[in-house]
Amino acid sequence: MIELHNIDCMEYLATCEDNAFDLAIVDPPYGIDITNQSQGKGGGLAKKIDYAKKDWDKNAPTEEYFNQLERVSKNQIIWGANHFRARNSSCWIVWDKVNGASDFADAELAYTTFTSAVRIFRFKWAGMLQGDMKNKEYRIHPTQKPVKLYEWLLMNYANEGDRILDTHLGSGSIAIACHNLGFDLVGCELDTDYFNAAQKRLKQHQSQMRIPL
């Protein structure tokens, strides 16, 4: 079951029992004010999307957020942890965006509580060019991540029957991935505009017939 909430994640986490979730996969604000800065020119192949100016990325998460996240979930995958909370981990995840000649970051990093070696997921995410052009995703969020990335994370780090948590739903890519792979998910998103867009995106996906591979 996919359960989405338009709520401050701290309010929701306060209602959760210890270890209520098997795995938290989260992409919280990095504290770099992404919507109010130039995001570069990319590769110049397509017009850059003009996202609405918002304040959600002005500050990184508080220590209490991480304490609550670790309390309610048995394991965590935390995107952007290199920006705000460097911690010892043998299993960092590297998403290689295969950007080519671009002024965007070549990759993004996620801290995990797992003990395997560093792993790399390669998937093109460069403006109009994406790794799965047959199922090209419409970008609705400035830090949107591809559904394929979340599917890879779930296939490699989640077990059948696991309950998944996302505290910052954003574009809802993780919700689509959980729907595709049959995982239960609780997702929180404070921003009403993003929440409504993500919910609409998920409903549109669920209404379509999924073609077997």
C-alpha positions in Angstrom: 0.0 0.0 0.0 1.2 3.5 -0.9 0.3 6.0 1.9 1.2 9.6 1.2 0.8 12.5 3.7 0.9 16.3 3.2 2.5 16.9 6.6 5.8 18.0 8.3 7.7 14.7 8.6 8.7 15.6 12.2 5.1 15.6 13.2 4.6 12.2 11.5 7.8 10.7 13.0 6.6 11.6 16.5 3.6 9.3 16.0 5.7 6.3 14.9 6.9 3.4 17.1 10.5 2.4 17.3 11.6 0.4 14.2 8.2 0.9 12.6 10.0 0.8 9.1 12.5 -1.7 7.7 14.1 0.9 5.5 14.1 4.6 5.2 15.1 6.0 1.8 15.2 9.8 2.1 16.4 12.8 0.1 16.1 15.7 2.6 17.0 19.3 2.0 20.8 19.8 1.6 20.8 23.4 2.8 22.2 24.8 -0.4 19.1 26.9 -1.4 18.8 25.1 -4.7 15.7 26.8 -6.0 17.1 30.3 -5.5 20.4 29.8 -7.2 21.6 29.3 -10.8 21.5 25.6 -11.7 23.9 26.0 -14.5 23.5 25.8 -18.3 23.6 22.0 -18.5 24.7 20.8 -21.9 22.8 23.4 -23.8 20.6 20.9 -25.6 17.3 22.0 -24.1 15.8 25.0 -22.3 16.3 24.7 -18.5 13.1 24.2 -16.5 12.2 27.3 -14.5 11.1 25.9 -11.2 9.2 28.0 -8.7 11.3 29.9 -6.1 10.8 28.2 -2.7 12.5 28.2 0.6 12.5 24.4 1.5 16.2 24.0 0.8 17.5 27.0 2.9 18.5 24.8 5.9 19.8 21.3 6.3 17.9 18.8 8.6 18.4 19.2 12.3 20.1 16.5 14.4 16.7 15.7 15.9 15.5 14.7 12.5 18.2 12.2 12.1 17.7 10.9 15.7 14.0 10.3 14.9 14.8 8.8 11.5 17.1 6.3 13.1 14.6 5.5 15.8 11.7 4.6 13.5 13.7 2.8 10.8 16.0 -0.2 11.0 18.2 0.9 8.1 18.6 4.2 6.2 19.7 5.4 2.8 20.3 9.2 3.0 20.9 11.2 -0.1 23.1 14.3 0.2 24.6 13.3 3.5 28.0 14.5 2.2 26.5 18.0 2.4 25.3 18.0 6.0 26.3 14.9 8.0 29.5 13.0 7.2 29.4 9.7 8.9 31.5 6.5 8.8 30.0 4.0 6.3 31.5 1.3 4.2 28.5 1.4 1.9 28.2 4.8 0.2 26.0 4.7 -2.9 27.2 6.7 -5.9 24.6 7.7 -8.6 26.6 8.5 -11.7 24.4 10.7 -13.8 26.4 10.2 -17.0 26.2 13.9 -17.6 29.0 14.2 -20.2 29.9 17.8 -21.1 27.9 19.6 -18.5 28.3 22.0 -15.6 26.0 19.9 -13.4 27.4 17.6 -10.8 28.7 14.3 -12.2 27.2 12.3 -9.4 25.3 12.3 -6.1 26.1 10.4 -2.9 24.0 8.6 -0.4 25.1 7.5 3.1 23.8 4.1 4.2 23.8 1.9 7.3 24.6 -1.2 5.3 28.0 -2.9 5.5 28.7 -3.8 1.9 31.2 -2.1 -0.3 30.6 1.2 -2.1 28.2 0.7 -5.1 27.7 2.8 -8.2 24.4 3.1 -10.2 24.8 4.6 -13.6 21.8 6.2 -15.2 21.8 9.3 -17.5 20.0 12.3 -16.1 21.1 15.2 -18.2 18.3 17.7 -19.1 16.3 16.2 -21.9 18.4 13.1 -22.0 17.5 10.3 -19.7 18.7 6.7 -19.3 15.3 5.3 -20.2 14.0 7.4 -23.0 11.1 5.1 -23.8 9.7 5.9 -20.3 11.0 9.5 -20.1 10.0 11.2 -16.9 8.5 14.7 -16.8 10.4 16.8 -14.3 8.3 18.4 -11.6 10.9 19.1 -8.9 14.4 20.6 -9.0 16.0 17.7 -7.2 13.9 15.0 -8.8 15.5 11.6 -9.0 14.6 8.9 -11.5 12.2 6.0 -10.8 14.9 3.6 -12.0 17.3 4.7 -9.2 14.7 4.0 -6.6 13.9 0.6 -8.2 17.6 -0.3 -8.1 17.8 0.7 -4.4 14.8 -1.4 -3.5 16.0 -4.4 -5.4 19.5 -4.2 -3.8 18.8 -3.1 -0.3 15.2 -4.0 0.6 13.7 -7.4 1.2 10.3 -8.7 0.2 7.7 -7.5 2.6 9.8 -4.5 3.9 8.0 -1.4 4.9 9.6 1.7 3.4 9.7 5.3 4.6 10.4 8.5 2.7 10.3 11.7 4.8 10.7 14.1 1.9 8.6 12.8 -1.0 9.3 15.5 -3.5 8.4 14.4 -7.0 7.1 11.0 -5.8 9.6 8.9 -7.8 10.0 6.5 -4.9 6.2 6.0 -4.7 6.1 4.9 -8.3 9.1 2.5 -7.7 7.4 1.0 -4.7 4.2 0.6 -6.6 6.0 -1.2 -9.5 7.9 -3.6 -7.1 5.1 -4.2 -4.6 6.6 -2.5 -1.5 4.5 -0.7 1.1 5.5 3.0 1.5 4.7 5.9 3.7 5.8 9.2 2.2 5.6 12.7 3.7 5.8 16.0 1.9 5.3 19.4 3.6 5.0 21.5 0.4 1.4 21.3 -0.8 2.3 22.1 -4.5 4.8 19.2 -4.6 2.5 16.9 -2.7 -0.4 17.4 -5.1 1.9 17.1 -8.1 3.5 13.8 -6.8 0.1 12.4 -5.9 -1.2 13.2 -9.4 1.9 11.6 -10.9 1.4 8.4 -8.9 -2.3 8.2 -9.8 -1.6 8.6 -13.5 1.0 5.9 -13.3 -1.3 3.5 -11.4 -4.0 4.0 -13.9 -1.8 2.9 -16.8 -1.4 -0.8 -17.6 2.2 -1.8 -16.7 3.7 -3.8 -19.6 5.6 -6.9 -18.4 9.3 -6.9 -19.2 
